[in-house]
Amino acid sequence: MSTNTNTYLVRGAKPLGAEATDLLISDGLIVALGAEAAAHPAAAGATVIEAAGQIALPGMVDLHTHLREPGREDAETVETGTRAAALGGFTAVHAMANSNPVADTAGVVEQVWALGRRSGWVDVRPVGAVTVGLAGEQMSEIGAMADSRAAVRVFSDDGICVFDPLIMRRALEYVKAFDGVIAQHAQEPRLTEGAQMNEGEVSAVLGLAGWPAVAEESIIARDVLLAEHVGSRLHICHVSTAGSVEIIRWAKSRGVQVTAEVTPHHLLLTDELVKSYDPVYKVNPPLRREADVMALRAALADGTIDIIGTDHAPHPSEAKECEWAAAAMGMTGLETALSVVQHTMIETGMITWADFARITSSAPAAIGRVEDQGRALAAGEPANITLVDADARWVVDPYAMATKGRNSPFKGLELPGKVTTVFFHGHPTVLNGALATPRLVGAE
């Protein structure tokens, strides 16, 4: 019997952790589930993937990834970053705008979009800058980026706060025309000048300049009021404090169109780690107190925080393997996100695998307006699927990862859960826990 290279029969997987079943994938779609899968005519000659006991999830979607290209290919490229994303279980990522040149024109976002199409590992959705050059002084070509082939719907100066309230208001108003969203990096610049870590007991002991929680919270408070005033969509990047959670909860109770993300590292790590002076723990926003970590977990569980955003931020070794004050801020996260969330949220009983699918796939796809991602595991839907061996354990080795960045704060940590297989529009990009082949469609 010949093998149909476009058809795959996944046997014994557990959709969202439910009862084991079979899934039939053909020509980029989920064709059938359960008993109908093996009996379907398309199953004849299908490539069989044994997945007994593995969790089947919709492909993960990251709303917050730094791919660095163009201009910082020493840190990451679209090719290496999307390889890392596929291995982490992702089928779509949003590439932040702080490249060089900045993604503030239709030309640059189309370049990033085309690089993603050529790489073929995941969907790459460029994020457009809110202001020209991320300088915070003049709005960028938001409309042109929205109308470009990249069809940008998320705009952010991430890495820098849009601190001018008038520009923030105008941007929120502008994106309403095409149902876009402004993703804010909440950091009042005057309150964080020279800041090196979270302001608190640990910073006082270490003698490092403190980064107060109010620097984040004050911007969020201002921006939810602006979003309410103009009736627009606002997304808060990498929420890190208990106070921020309360402001977002209050805003949602008023009907403000605000969504929020939390990073995996802010769900696990605290400012106590900075006592090592290891720059791998230097990040923006900084690692906070244990009380903040617990508040973030609770907010993710109750829906106040909508999604996981990795804030994958690779750096060349010389930018992190140096003294603390000189080190760059940022951590890698694409290849560890699933495991950290499983460890902090699922193994603690705070969420289920169905919740996991919502916070890592359907909700971020909805926020980013990515129509063919984050869909249900049902017949007729696009076959963007991630299979996970939830019982596997592995030790994080940054030098064994696909990303160029070695700056993982989880180095040496044993984590649960391992991605075994990823289907990207029906094409297997990951098989047996290793990269297979990209889905090549060109960049037309």
C-alpha positions in Angstrom: 0.0 0.0 0.0 1.4 3.4 -1.0 1.7 6.2 1.6 -0.2 9.4 1.1 2.3 12.0 2.1 -0.4 14.6 2.7 -2.5 12.4 5.0 -1.7 11.5 8.6 -3.6 9.3 11.1 -2.8 10.3 14.7 -3.7 7.4 16.9 -4.6 7.5 20.6 -4.1 11.2 21.4 -6.1 12.9 24.1 -7.6 16.2 22.8 -7.2 18.8 25.5 -6.5 16.0 27.9 -9.9 14.3 27.4 -10.5 10.7 26.2 -8.1 9.1 23.8 -9.1 9.2 20.1 -7.8 9.2 16.6 -7.4 12.2 14.3 -7.2 12.1 10.6 -5.3 15.0 8.9 -5.4 15.5 5.1 -4.5 18.4 2.8 -4.0 20.8 5.7 -7.3 20.1 7.5 -8.6 17.8 10.3 -10.8 15.5 8.3 -12.3 13.3 11.0 -12.0 12.2 14.6 -12.7 9.1 16.6 -14.0 6.0 14.9 -14.6 7.9 11.7 -10.9 8.7 11.3 -9.7 5.2 10.6 -12.8 4.3 8.6 -12.5 7.4 6.4 -11.5 6.7 2.8 -8.7 9.2 3.1 -7.1 7.1 5.8 -6.0 4.5 3.2 -2.3 4.9 2.9 -2.0 7.6 5.6 1.2 8.0 7.5 0.4 6.7 11.0 1.6 8.6 14.1 1.3 6.7 17.3 0.4 9.1 20.1 -1.1 6.9 22.8 -1.6 9.0 26.0 -0.2 12.2 24.5 -2.1 15.5 24.9 -3.4 17.0 21.6 -3.6 20.7 21.6 -4.3 23.4 19.0 -1.0 24.8 17.8 0.3 27.5 20.2 0.3 31.2 19.3 2.7 33.6 20.7 1.7 37.3 20.7 5.2 38.4 21.9 8.3 37.1 20.2 11.6 38.9 19.3 13.0 37.5 16.1 15.6 40.3 15.8 15.8 40.2 12.0 16.4 42.5 10.2 19.6 44.0 11.6 20.4 41.9 14.7 21.0 38.5 13.1 23.8 38.0 15.6 21.1 37.5 18.2 18.4 35.7 16.2 17.0 35.3 12.7 13.5 34.5 11.5 14.8 31.1 10.6 16.4 30.2 13.9 13.6 31.8 15.9 10.9 30.0 14.1 12.7 26.7 14.4 12.7 27.3 18.2 9.0 28.2 18.0 8.1 25.0 16.2 10.1 22.9 18.7 8.2 24.7 21.5 4.9 23.7 20.1 4.0 27.0 18.3 2.4 27.3 14.9 2.3 31.1 14.9 4.3 33.9 16.4 4.1 37.7 16.4 7.4 39.3 15.7 8.0 42.5 17.7 9.0 45.7 15.9 12.3 46.5 17.6 14.5 45.3 14.8 17.0 47.4 13.0 15.5 49.0 10.9 12.5 49.3 13.1 9.3 47.7 11.7 7.6 51.0 11.3 6.8 50.9 7.6 5.0 48.6 5.2 8.3 47.7 3.6 9.9 46.3 6.8 6.8 44.4 8.0 6.5 42.8 4.5 10.1 41.8 4.7 9.6 40.1 8.0 6.4 38.5 6.7 8.2 37.2 3.6 11.1 35.8 5.7 8.6 33.9 7.7 6.9 32.5 4.6 10.2 31.3 3.2 11.3 29.7 6.5 8.1 27.7 6.7 8.2 26.6 10.4 5.3 28.7 11.8 3.1 31.6 10.7 5.1 34.9 11.3 2.8 37.8 12.0 4.8 41.1 12.2 4.0 43.6 14.9 4.2 47.2 13.7 5.8 50.0 15.7 3.4 52.6 17.1 5.9 55.4 16.6 8.6 56.1 14.1 11.9 54.5 15.1 10.3 53.7 18.5 11.2 57.3 19.4 7.8 58.1 20.9 7.5 61.4 19.0 5.5 60.7 15.8 3.0 58.0 14.9 4.3 55.4 12.4 2.7 54.4 9.1 0.0 52.3 11.0 -2.5 52.4 8.1 0.0 51.4 5.5 1.2 48.4 7.6 -2.4 47.3 8.2 -3.0 47.5 4.4 0.2 45.7 3.5 0.6 42.0 2.5 1.6 41.4 6.2 -1.9 42.7 7.2 -0.6 43.9 10.6 -3.2 44.1 13.3 -1.0 44.4 16.4 1.1 47.6 17.0 3.6 48.0 19.8 6.8 49.9 20.7 7.7 47.0 23.0 11.0 47.5 24.7 10.0 51.1 25.1 6.8 52.5 26.6 4.5 54.8 24.5 4.7 57.4 27.2 3.1 60.4 25.5 -0.6 60.2 26.4 -1.6 62.2 23.3 0.2 59.8 20.9 -1.2 56.8 22.8 -4.7 58.2 22.4 -4.3 58.9 18.7 -2.9 55.4 18.1 -5.8 53.8 20.0 -8.2 55.9 17.9 -6.5 55.0 14.6 -6.5 51.3 14.9 -10.3 51.2 15.5 -10.7 51.6 11.7 -9.5 48.1 11.1 -10.0 46.4 14.5 -6.4 46.6 15.4 -4.9 46.6 18.9 -2.2 48.6 20.6 0.1 46.4 22.8 1.7 48.6 25.5 5.0 48.1 27.2 3.9 49.6 30.5 7.0 51.4 32.0 7.0 55.0 33.1 10.5 56.1 31.9 11.1 58.7 34.6 10.4 56.3 37.4 12.8 53.7 36.0 15.9 55.7 35.0 18.9 53.6 35.8 16.8 50.8 37.3 18.4 47.4 37.5 15.9 45.2 39.3 12.6 45.1 41.2 12.5 47.8 43.9 12.1 46.1 47.3 14.0 44.4 50.1 16.3 42.5 47.8 17.4 45.6 45.8 18.0 47.4 49.1 20.3 44.6 50.3 22.1 44.3 46.9 22.5 48.1 46.4 21.0 47.9 42.9 18.8 50.7 41.7 15.1 49.7 42.1 12.4 49.4 39.5 9.1 50.2 41.3 5.9 48.4 40.7 4.1 51.8 40.3 6.1 52.5 37.1 4.1 49.7 35.5 0.9 50.2 37.2 0.6 54.0 36.6 0.9 53.5 32.8 -1.7 50.7 32.8 -4.1 52.8 34.8 -3.7 55.7 32.4 -4.1 53.5 29.3 -7.1 51.6 30.3 -8.8 55.0 30.9 -7.7 56.1 27.4 -9.0 52.9 25.9 -12.3 53.4 27.6 -12.5 57.0 26.5 -12.0 56.2 22.8 -13.6 52.8 22.8 -10.6 50.9 21.4 -8.7 47.7 22.1 -5.7 47.8 24.4 -3.3 44.9 25.2 -0.9 45.0 28.1 2.4 43.2 27.6 4.2 41.2 30.2 2.2 42.1 33.3 4.4 41.6 36.4 2.9 43.0 39.5 -0.1 42.3 41.8 -1.1 45.9 41.5 -1.3 45.7 37.7 -3.6 42.7 38.1 -6.0 44.7 40.2 -6.1 47.6 37.8 -6.8 45.3 34.8 -9.5 43.5 36.8 -11.1 46.8 37.6 -10.9 47.9 34.0 -12.5 44.7 32.8 -15.3 45.1 35.3 -16.1 48.5 33.6 -16.2 46.9 30.2 -12.9 48.3 28.9 -11.6 46.4 25.9 -8.4 45.4 27.6 -6.5 42.2 27.4 -3.2 41.2 29.2 -0.4 38.7 29.0 2.0 37.2 31.5 5.4 35.5 30.6 6.3 32.1 31.8 9.3 33.4 33.7 7.2 35.8 35.7 5.0 32.8 36.7 8.0 31.0 38.3 11.1 33.2 39.0 11.5 35.9 41.7 13.8 38.7 42.5 15.6 36.5 45.0 17.5 35.0 42.1 19.2 38.3 41.5 21.3 37.7 44.6 23.5 35.6 42.3 24.3 38.6 40.2 23.9 36.3 37.2 22.7 38.6 34.3 20.6 35.7 32.9 18.0 36.9 35.5 18.1 40.5 34.2 14.9 41.2 32.3 12.3 43.9 31.5 10.0 44.1 33.4 12.2 42.7 36.2 11.5 39.6 38.2 9.3 40.5 41.1 8.4 39.3 44.6 6.9 35.9 45.4 3.6 37.6 46.2 3.5 39.1 42.7 4.2 35.6 41.2 1.3 34.1 43.2 -1.0 37.0 42.1 -0.1 36.5 38.5 -0.8 32.8 38.6 -4.2 33.5 40.2 -5.1 36.1 37.6 -4.2 33.8 34.8 -6.3 31.1 36.3 -9.4 33.3 36.8 -9.1 35.0 33.4 -8.0 38.5 34.5 -4.8 37.8 32.5 -5.9 36.4 29.2 -2.8 34.8 27.7 0.8 33.6 27.9 3.3 35.7 25.9 6.8 34.4 25.9 8.6 37.7 25.4 11.3 35.5 23.8 14.3 37.9 23.8 17.6 36.2 22.6 20.9 38.0 23.0 24.4 37.2 21.8 26.6 35.8 24.6 28.7 39.0 25.0 25.5 40.9 25.9 24.7 38.6 28.8 28.0 37.1 29.9 29.3 40.3 31.5 28.8 42.3 34.7 25.2 42.9 35.8 25.0 46.6 35.1 26.3 46.3 31.5 24.1 43.3 30.6 21.2 43.4 28.2 17.7 42.7 29.5 15.9 39.6 28.3 15.4 35.9 28.4 14.7 33.2 25.8 11.4 31.5 26.2 9.9 29.8 23.1 11.3 26.3 23.8 10.5 26.3 27.5 7.1 28.0 27.6 4.9 25.0 27.5 6.9 23.2 30.2 7.0 26.2 32.6 3.3 26.7 32.3 2.6 23.0 32.8 4.8 23.1 35.9 3.4 26.3 37.4 -0.3 26.1 36.4 -1.3 22.6 35.5 0.7 20.6 38.0 -0.5 22.9 40.7 -4.1 22.2 39.7 -4.8 25.9 38.9 -5.8 25.2 35.2 -6.6 22.2 33.0 -5.3 21.4 29.5 -8.4 22.9 28.1 -7.5 26.2 29.9 -4.0 25.8 28.6 -5.3 25.7 25.0 -7.2 28.9 25.6 -4.4 30.9 27.1 -1.7 29.7 24.6 -3.8 29.4 21.4 -7.4 30.5 21.0 -7.1 33.7 23.1 -3.8 35.0 21.6 -5.1 34.2 18.1 -8.3 36.1 18.8 -6.4 39.1 20.2 -4.0 39.2 17.2 -6.9 38.5 14.7 -5.2 35.4 13.3 -8.2 33.7 11.8 -6.7 30.3 10.9 -4.9 29.7 14.2 -6.3 28.8 17.6 -9.1 26.9 16.2 -10.9 23.9 17.8 -9.7 20.3 17.2 -12.7 19.5 15.1 -13.4 18.2 11.6 -13.0 20.8 8.9 -10.7 23.0 11.0 -7.1 23.9 9.9 -4.7 21.2 11.2 -2.5 23.3 13.4 -1.9 20.7 16.2 0.7 20.2 18.9 1.1 16.8 20.6 2.7 16.7 24.1 4.0 13.9 26.2 2.9 15.4 29.5 4.7 12.7 31.5 8.1 13.3 30.1 10.8 15.2 32.1 13.7 17.0 30.6 16.6 19.2 31.8 17.0 22.6 30.1 20.2 22.9 28.2 20.4 26.3 26.4 23.2 24.9 24.1 20.9 22.2 22.8 18.2 24.7 21.7 17.4 25.9 18.2 17.4 29.6 19.2 20.7 31.4 18.9 20.2 32.8 22.3 21.7 30.9 25.2 20.2 33.2 27.8 17.7 30.9 29.3 17.0 31.5 33.0 15.9 27.8 33.3 19.3 26.3 32.5 19.8 23.1 34.5 16.2 23.0 35.7 14.2 19.8 35.2 10.8 20.5 33.7 7.7 18.5 32.8 6.2 18.0 29.3 7.8 17.6 26.0 6.5 18.5 22.5 6.7 15.4 20.3 4.8 16.4 17.2 3.7 19.6 15.5 1.4 19.9 12.5 1.5 23.3 10.8 -1.4 23.6 8.4 -1.3 19.8 8.1 2.5 19.6 7.5 4.6 17.9 10.3 7.3 20.4 11.3 8.2 18.4 14.4 8.3 14.6 14.7 9.6 12.5 17.6 10.6 15.7 19.4 12.9 16.9 16.6 12.6 19.2 13.7 11.3 17.5 10.6 10.8 19.7 7.5 9.3 23.2 6.9 6.1 23.8 5.1 7.4 25.7 2.1 4.8 27.9 0.4 7.1 30.8 -0.8 6.6 34.5 -0.1 4.3 35.5 -2.9 
